[in-house]
Amino acid sequence: MEIFRFGFEAMASGCEVVVATASKDEAKEVARHAIEEISRIERKYSRYRPESIVSLINAAAGAGFVECDEESFALVQYADALFESSDGLFDITSGVLRKAWNFKSAVVPDLERLTPLLELIEWKSVERKGKALRLPSVGMELDFGGFGKEYAADRAAAIVHDQGVKHGYVNLAGDIRVIGPKPDGTPWLIGIQDPRHKERTIASIPLYTGALTTSGDYERYFEIDGNRYCHIINPHSGFPVTYWRSVTVVAPVAITAGSNSTIAMLKESEGLDFLEDSGLGYLAVDHTGKFYHKNK
């Protein structure tokens, strides 16, 4: 049995499917099915695709209801649970803030720019009729970007497993779902990037199964006068988080790991208590560079 790696682009990121099979042809076929599943999810949920269910709901904001299928409604229910568990910080209507924060132009928006966008953020105002959703105000938007990649990683890993593969993993830009250990029974070692030095790692975490994701202030950001402004934005204030440099979470599935790492970032100084209460393994680096960790 040999390990085969297949790199590809998806969701504007570099990705990889790694599987151990008896032949390269078998591995290639397994990877093809996994990549097709990731592409399907991207087409279905990307806000950049006009045909996606998310785009259809957003286009109907202030107008009528849009019917969701079972899969989409299950994700909506998951978003609802995240909103509750995060005290409203994980809000999938907060994507509109990207209209104020452009990380290429490196400009801090003023309150005049932020205020009308903040008024459009309110998950609890989204109306439901069975499995149909309606955004009550023109300009409101849903954005599944907070857990879309992780969901895709889990689905792709399930596809690989269903084809009889017992060793490998799916890596979507650092959101990793492990199917099983290496063929010799040893774990995969997942390097955790130093949030202040791209070419360095701060730890290597062994995984036999389960998932690992990292949220950080170094993925998309700019700095002005010594202040770092990152892409993880508090939906209540409209400003980026500042307390954590990075939060890595290990969980049974990627969607759980990813949502917990993001919520911890959003909770700022209260994030450590949140991580402890979650019962999951984590490695967090605060704004001073201090490490916090828990093995699970």
HELIX and SHEET records of a PDB file:
HELIX    1   1 LYS A   24  TYR A   45  1                                  22    
HELIX    2   2 ILE A   53  ALA A   59  1                                   7    
HELIX    3   3 GLU A   70  SER A   85  1                                  16    
HELIX    4   4 SER A   94  LYS A   99  5                                   6    
HELIX    5   5 LEU A  111  LEU A  118  1                                   8    
HELIX    6   6 TRP A  123  SER A  125  5                                   3    
HELIX    7   7 PHE A  144  GLY A  146  5                                   3    
HELIX    8   8 GLY A  148  ASP A  162  1                                  15    
HELIX    9   9 ALA A  254  LEU A  266  1                                  13    
HELIX   10  10 GLU A  268  GLU A  270  5                                   3    
HELIX   11  11 GLY A  271  SER A  278  1                                   8    
SHEET    1   A 8 GLU A   2  ALA A  10  0                                        
SHEET    2   A 8 SER A  13  THR A  21 -1                                        
SHEET    3   A 8 GLY A 168  LEU A 172 -1                                        
SHEET    4   A 8 ASP A 175  GLY A 180 -1                                        
SHEET    5   A 8 GLY A 210  GLY A 216 -1                                        
SHEET    6   A 8 TRP A 244  ALA A 251 -1                                        
SHEET    7   A 8 GLY A 281  ASP A 286 -1                                        
SHEET    8   A 8 PHE A 291  LYS A 294 -1                                        
SHEET    1   B 3 VAL A  66  GLU A  67  0                                        
SHEET    2   B 3 ALA A 132  ARG A 134 -1                                        
SHEET    3   B 3 GLU A 127  LYS A 129 -1                                        
SHEET    1   C 2 TRP A 188  ASP A 194  0                                        
SHEET    2   C 2 HIS A 197  LEU A 207 -1                                        
SHEET    1   D 2 TYR A 221  ILE A 224  0                                        
SHEET    2   D 2 ASN A 227  CYS A 230 -1                                        
END                                                                             
